[in-house]
Amino acid sequence: MPQLAKGGKFVFGWSIIGKNGCVQVPDKAIQEYSLLVDDKLILISGSKSSGGLAVSRPGLINQSIMKGLMHDHPEFKDYTLPEGEPVKWKGRYYCWVNISKEGIFKLPPKTRSCFKLRETDELLSIRGSNVAITMVVKGPLVEFAKNYEGTIKEYHC
């Protein structure tokens, strides 16, 4: 896993949004965040400066300061909310999606629109907090990664 600059963030790779909004999560991110434990992911809209999304799982959300999401929106606990249906909570959009055993999830059209993402967008997967992996589409880290002379693995689905 490359570190783009001394003391800087570690990146897992580039995840390219494929047909029908499929996204392959980098292997090391799947392992580090145990993303296959729940078979469901919680997606969080990215910031205005970096775009993209953050990817977590219900178990990690329940142990974090974001556990209020599950309290305020119990439809996330029992999955009565349709898959990919964005809900605004504390200034960000959240939704849940299934993740396959191969580490692939799909961004339904409504989610892509809300998160301002398109097929073929390149998501730079970055080690975030201990709660979520960050997948960004713009900003200084993306520019730095594009000019990085080492190898950053690409993930396609």
Stockholm file with secondary structure:
# STOCKHOLM 1.0

chainA/1-157         MPQLAKGGKFVFGWSIIGKNGCVQVPDKAIQEYSLLVDDKLILISGSKSSGGLAVSRPGLINQSIMKGLMHDHPEFKDYTLPEGEPVKWKGRYYCWVNISKEGIFKLPPKTRSCFKLRETDELLSIRGSNVAITMVVKGPLVEFAKNYEGTIKEYHC
#=GR chainA/1-157 SS CCBSSTTSCBEEEEEECCGGGEEECCHHHHHHTTTTSSSEEEEEECCTTTCSEEEECHHHHHTSTTHHHHHHCGGGTTTCSCTTCCEEETTEEEEEEECCTTSEEECCHHHHHHHTCCTTCEEEEECCSSSCEEEESSSHHHHHHHTCSSCCCEECC
#=GC SS_cons         CCBSSTTSCBEEEEEECCGGGEEECCHHHHHHTTTTSSSEEEEEECCTTTCSEEEECHHHHHTSTTHHHHHHCGGGTTTCSCTTCCEEETTEEEEEEECCTTSEEECCHHHHHHHTCCTTCEEEEECCSSSCEEEESSSHHHHHHHTCSSCCCEECC
//
